[in-house]
Amino acid sequence: MTDKHLSSQFDSELNQVSGRVMELGGLVESQIRQAIAALSQFSLEAAAQVETLEQRVNQMEVEIDHELTTIIARRQPTARDLRLLMAFSKATANLERMGDEATRMARMVRSIIESGAARSLPSSDLRVAADLAAGLLRKALDAFARLDTRMALAILKEDDLIDREFDGFVRKLITYMMEDPRTISASLDLLFLAKAIERIGDHSKNVAELIIYLVEGKDVRHTALEEIESVVQ
C-alpha cells in the first residue's frame, strides 16, 4: 500500500471524525434549545425531550472517543495530527458536558413547575442569558469547523456577557428571596439553572481556546484576553 494511499485514508478518517463532532454539537444545540423552550414555556414536554436527547449525546461521546483511540493506535500520527485528534477529543468532552448542563436545566424547570411557583419568579431574565449561551455554542461550532481564530476570539469576549448576566440575575434573585421567603426553594432551582447556563458559556469558551491552540500552536487557557488578542492578530 503506497504512502499516498495511507495518507488519503487518514484524511478520510479525520474528516469522518470531524463530521461526527459537528453532529454531536448539533445534537447538544438541540438539547439547549429545548431546555430554553422548557424554561420559556414552563413545558414539561420540552424538559422531557432534553432528557431523551441526553442518552444519544452520551452514546455519541463514547463512540467518538473509541474512533479517536482507534485512529491513534492504527496511524501513530505526527505531532500536528495528534494535536488535531486531541482537540477533537477535548471538544467532544466539552460538548457532552454542555449536554449535561442542558439536562440539569430541564430538571430544574421540572422542579420549578412542580413547586407551583413558576409564574412568580423572574425566569424571563434568564432567557437572555440562555439565548446568549445557545448562540455562543453555534458560533463555537462554526469557528471549529472553519478553524476561524478571529471568531474564536469574539467568543471569548462574548462569554463575559453571560457572566455579567449571571451576576445580575443572582443579585435580583437574592432580593426576591429576602422579600418573600416562600420563594426560596424555587429561587434556588432558578439559581442552579442560571449556573448551568453560565457553564454552557464556559464550555463554548473552552472550544474557542482549542481553536486558537490548533491554529496558532499556543495554549491560551488561563491567559489574559489582551495577550490572546496579540496571539490571534
Wavefront OBJ file of the C-alpha trace (Angstrom):
o trace
v 0.000 0.000 0.000
v 1.504 3.362 -1.014
v 2.165 6.250 1.378
v -0.214 8.384 -0.684
v -3.000 5.854 -0.225
v -2.332 5.697 3.526
v -2.421 9.496 3.714
v -5.704 9.584 1.798
v -7.237 7.040 4.168
v -6.054 9.014 7.178
v -7.549 12.230 5.793
v -10.830 10.408 5.246
v -10.816 9.169 8.846
v -10.097 12.686 10.140
v -12.955 14.115 8.074
v -15.284 11.413 9.337
v -14.468 12.163 12.986
v -14.788 15.889 12.349
v -18.257 15.291 10.938
v -19.196 13.233 13.977
v -18.064 16.002 16.333
v -20.172 18.501 14.387
v -23.123 16.109 14.544
v -22.702 15.848 18.307
v -22.563 19.628 18.516
v -25.833 19.903 16.612
v -27.452 17.419 18.972
v -26.290 19.355 22.032
v -27.506 22.582 20.462
v -30.952 20.967 20.094
v -30.809 19.999 23.755
v -30.069 23.557 24.791
v -32.829 24.973 22.582
v -35.303 22.505 24.091
v -34.131 23.479 27.580
v -34.736 27.142 26.719
v -38.214 26.241 25.427
v -38.894 24.381 28.681
v -37.886 27.483 30.634
v -39.748 29.962 28.414
v -42.999 27.992 28.334
v -42.656 26.059 31.601
v -43.136 22.969 29.483
v -42.727 19.505 30.976
v -42.813 18.071 27.452
v -39.816 20.144 26.329
v -37.962 19.216 29.524
v -38.569 15.525 28.794
v -37.188 15.985 25.260
v -33.919 17.274 26.714
v -33.536 14.193 28.885
v -34.301 11.913 25.940
v -31.577 13.568 23.834
v -29.109 13.160 26.706
v -28.939 9.395 26.125
v -27.917 9.900 22.495
v -25.344 12.566 23.400
v -23.684 10.236 25.920
v -23.615 7.387 23.406
v -22.060 9.599 20.724
v -19.331 10.729 23.110
v -18.374 7.097 23.748
v -18.419 6.298 20.013
v -16.250 9.289 19.062
v -13.741 8.509 21.815
v -13.498 4.947 20.505
v -12.933 6.189 16.938
v -10.188 8.565 18.100
v -8.430 5.867 20.129
v -8.538 3.501 17.135
v -7.087 6.127 14.782
v -4.245 6.985 17.174
v -3.384 3.300 17.683
v -3.502 2.489 13.961
v -1.940 5.601 12.428
v 0.530 6.740 15.103
v 0.012 10.343 13.934
v 2.675 13.042 13.819
v 2.653 15.871 16.370
v 0.403 18.169 14.316
v -2.135 15.462 13.512
v -2.076 14.245 17.106
v -2.853 17.798 18.238
v -5.887 17.790 15.967
v -7.107 14.443 17.305
v -6.666 15.633 20.891
v -8.624 18.769 20.036
v -11.446 16.575 18.715
v -11.373 14.636 21.981
v -11.452 17.750 24.157
v -14.174 19.372 22.052
v -16.252 16.203 22.389
v -15.836 16.244 26.169
v -16.893 19.894 26.346
v -19.928 19.236 24.167
v -21.006 16.306 26.325
v -20.730 18.481 29.426
v -22.876 21.139 27.758
v -25.452 18.403 27.234
v -25.214 17.603 30.948
v -25.894 21.254 31.764
v -28.898 21.339 29.417
v -30.254 18.246 31.178
v -29.683 19.943 34.528
v -31.655 22.944 33.238
v -34.532 20.674 32.236
v -34.607 19.033 35.661
v -34.610 22.409 37.403
v -37.502 23.568 35.210
v -39.392 20.407 36.122
v -38.777 21.088 39.824
v -39.950 24.712 39.499
v -43.132 23.652 37.686
v -43.896 21.033 40.307
v -43.363 23.581 43.107
v -46.170 25.726 41.696
v -44.028 28.882 41.878
v -43.179 29.127 38.188
v -45.051 32.323 37.317
v -43.988 34.317 40.385
v -40.251 34.220 39.698
v -38.078 36.354 37.342
v -37.422 33.473 34.944
v -37.743 35.731 31.877
v -34.445 37.368 32.866
v -32.734 34.009 32.382
v -33.878 33.675 28.787
v -31.495 36.428 27.699
v -28.509 34.568 29.144
v -29.800 31.237 27.809
v -30.129 32.634 24.284
v -26.615 34.089 24.549
v -25.276 30.686 25.620
v -27.028 28.872 22.767
v -25.718 31.442 20.285
v -22.223 31.055 21.680
v -22.322 27.299 21.076
v -23.455 27.835 17.487
v -20.568 30.258 16.890
v -18.115 27.858 18.531
v -19.207 25.041 16.214
v -18.925 27.297 13.148
v -15.495 28.523 14.233
v -14.304 24.964 14.912
v -15.486 23.770 11.507
v -13.561 26.592 9.789
v -10.713 26.888 12.312
v -11.557 30.603 12.483
v -9.397 32.165 15.207
v -10.980 35.617 14.913
v -14.412 34.172 15.600
v -12.877 32.192 18.455
v -11.551 35.424 19.933
v -15.003 37.017 19.623
v -16.459 34.047 21.539
v -14.017 34.611 24.399
v -15.151 38.225 24.621
v -18.843 37.354 24.413
v -18.592 34.855 27.267
v -18.087 37.834 29.585
v -21.630 38.995 28.700
v -23.074 35.729 30.021
v -21.036 36.081 33.213
v -22.394 39.601 33.753
v -25.967 38.419 33.114
v -25.434 35.670 35.696
v -24.103 38.089 38.336
v -27.013 40.476 37.800
v -29.542 37.671 37.992
v -28.099 36.357 41.268
v -28.489 39.801 42.826
v -32.096 40.001 41.692
v -32.856 36.506 42.955
v -31.450 37.317 46.402
v -33.823 40.279 46.552
v -36.794 38.030 45.723
v -35.874 35.560 48.448
v -35.435 38.308 51.031
v -38.808 39.858 50.179
v -40.717 36.562 50.153
v -39.117 33.579 51.928
v -41.773 31.321 50.387
v -39.912 31.626 47.066
v -36.595 30.354 48.471
v -36.922 26.748 47.273
v -37.944 27.629 43.706
v -35.449 30.516 43.651
v -32.627 28.100 44.441
v -33.729 25.960 41.490
v -33.523 29.061 39.298
v -30.089 29.821 40.711
v -28.815 26.357 39.752
v -30.450 26.794 36.355
v -28.628 30.093 35.871
v -25.355 28.420 36.842
v -25.953 25.708 34.223
v -26.386 28.419 31.578
v -23.153 30.072 32.662
v -21.336 26.731 32.431
v -22.559 26.225 28.852
v -20.905 29.538 28.023
v -17.706 28.396 29.749
v -17.586 25.186 27.694
v -18.080 27.161 24.458
v -15.182 29.318 25.583
v -13.084 26.162 26.053
v -13.832 25.131 22.465
v -12.796 28.589 21.260
v -9.477 28.250 23.114
v -8.961 24.866 21.435
v -9.331 26.508 18.017
v -6.609 29.040 18.811
v -4.362 26.256 20.080
v -4.899 24.235 16.909
v -4.186 27.099 14.516
v -1.549 29.076 16.401
v 0.051 26.244 18.391
v -0.250 28.207 21.641
v -2.194 27.105 24.700
v -4.198 30.186 25.725
v -6.041 28.704 28.685
v -5.855 30.917 31.790
v -4.395 33.691 29.648
v -5.449 37.355 29.734
v -7.670 38.403 26.831
v -5.205 41.099 25.749
v -2.470 38.502 25.384
v -4.773 36.184 23.407
v -5.583 39.077 21.061
v -1.878 39.512 20.335
v -1.589 35.781 19.536
v -4.517 35.852 17.099
v -3.556 39.112 15.396
l 1 2 3 4 5 6 7 8 9 10 11 12 13 14 15 16 17 18 19 20 21 22 23 24 25 26 27 28 29 30 31 32 33 34 35 36 37 38 39 40 41 42 43 44 45 46 47 48 49 50 51 52 53 54 55 56 57 58 59 60 61 62 63 64 65 66 67 68 69 70 71 72 73 74 75 76 77 78 79 80 81 82 83 84 85 86 87 88 89 90 91 92 93 94 95 96 97 98 99 100 101 102 103 104 105 106 107 108 109 110 111 112 113 114 115 116 117 118 119 120 121 122 123 124 125 126 127 128 129 130 131 132 133 134 135 136 137 138 139 140 141 142 143 144 145 146 147 148 149 150 151 152 153 154 155 156 157 158 159 160 161 162 163 164 165 166 167 168 169 170 171 172 173 174 175 176 177 178 179 180 181 182 183 184 185 186 187 188 189 190 191 192 193 194 195 196 197 198 199 200 201 202 203 204 205 206 207 208 209 210 211 212 213 214 215 216 217 218 219 220 221 222 223 224 225 226 227 228 229 230 231 232 233
